[in-house]
Amino acid sequence: MTETSSLRIAIAGGGPGGYAAAFLAADLGMQVTLIDPEVNPGGVCLYRGCIPSKALLHVAKLIEESQQAKNWGIEFPKPNIDLARLRSWKEGVVKKLTGGLGLLSKQRHVEYIQGRAAFQNSTTLRISKADASEVVLSFDRIILATGSRPAIIPALRLDTPRLMDSTGGLNLEDIPGSLLVVGGGYIGLELGSVYAALGTRVTVVEMLPGLLPGADRDLVLPLHKRLEKMFEAILLNTTVASLREDGAGIRAAFAGASLQEKDREKVFDRVLVSVGRKPNSEIPGLETTQVQVGARGFIEVNKQLRTADPSIYAIGDVVGEPMLAHKASHEGRTAVEAIAGHKVAFEPAAIPAVVFTDPEVAWCGLTETLAEKENREITVAKFPWGASGRAVTLDRPEGMTKLIIDPQTERVLGVGIVGVGAGELIAEGVLAIEMAALASDVAMTIHPHPTLSETVMEAAEVFFGTSTHVFRPKRA
């Protein structure tokens, strides 16, 4: 095991992967320098991604629930939205969390440098600081956690503030009368849901046959049905051929076999392009090292997150998909433990994915779609939330919990959930897969009643044909 107290570690990038790595390295006694352009750690996730979007989604859900309350005999007046105060609250959430990370950095004696790093060689950085000064930093090991940025479609470039990426969408400059969302992935649907709740007429365009292409269709269906009521239109198998300014808006031209002629062009107040993200692997001076970058722009690493250069490790979005904050955090910890000489590898059995729409969609492990592609034999056990007492009391029975199970070993291979709070529930599925749990383990685990978590237990009971609230013939 390496003597950690003498190790000088640099970490480029202060997002969830970078600061998790920095804090663990400090906890293990290493001398740590964390470099990031922002005033405090947090990265895209806290400043322009996960956190501000979830704050706004909370507001959107509150507005939706106030409207749904009519079903329960309670009516609220139409909400009066003070956009300036809403922005201020969202920014306050960001400031509180990033300020907390700044304090944790100081408490752990992590040297934090606000600036941008460039390689001079494999063990030396030149850092351009925010105050315009420069500093040269030598280190024993470095972890690259430079993250990613919104992808841009060259044909849809337009020099106007009316064309937004996810960062611009979160700024919430105004509440446009109409919004075109290009891309039916999680970013587009989350932000589209926010604007729709605030009163915008939202149209989503997706080039593939369904929303959320990475998720099983039965998980997406309840969300799609709800979004059809929230959005003005959802156009599948459709692309945006061009965008051009048209008076006070943007005229979009659509291409799709099922479109009628009258629907092939439309003017929108704003357009949000959300077609994925690109890794930030164009690090100045990287060519002076032995680091290899693949054809898709991802830095190549092994299972200890080490690059082809023995002094350089890389984690998070910059090394590959899925581009998720929690994946980056665990990679960061793995890289630090590898540097410390521990016997580790980043080999998770399951990485959860969550779409924070309403309803939420979450899954982990083997999906039914992937099993079909690989021609794997599986058994799918589904528990409909219409049979869940808790879901019915919430007036949200459209959800579903399903388990993907190996029919021979009865091992849980995957879990999928759609419904209120699915993002909170999916962790039980991740734990089951990581611990190689059998369906019987899940079924015999007593869950509190009435809760949504019971649906995981009852999905396992469905597998055996013994679910209390769903009748299914018993397995032979």
Buried (B, 14 or more C-beta within 10 A) or exposed (E): EBEBEEBBBBBBBBBBBBBBBBBBBBEBEBBBBBBBBBBBBBBBBBBBBBBBBBBBBEBBBEBBBBEEEEEEEEEEEEBEBEEEEBBEEBBEBBBEBBBBBBEBBEEBEBBBBBBBBBBBEBBBBBBBBEEEEEBEBEBBBBBBBBBBBBEEBEEBEBEEEBBBBBBBBBBBEEBBEBBBBBBBBBBBBBBBBBBBBBEBBBBBBBBEEBBBBBBBBBBBBBBBEBBEEBBBBBBBBBBBBEBEBEEEBBBBEBBBEEBEEEEBBBBBBBBBBBBBBBBBBEBBBBEBBEBEBEEEBBBBBEEBBBBBBEBBBBBBBBBBBEBBBBBBBBBBBBBBBBBBEEEBEBEBBBBBBBBBBBBBBBBBBBBBBBBEEEEEEBBBBBBBBEBBBBBEEBEBBBBBBBBBBBEEEBBBBBBBBBBBBBBBBBBBBBBBBEEEBBBBBBBEBEBEEBBBBBBBBBBBBBBBBBBEBBEBEEEE
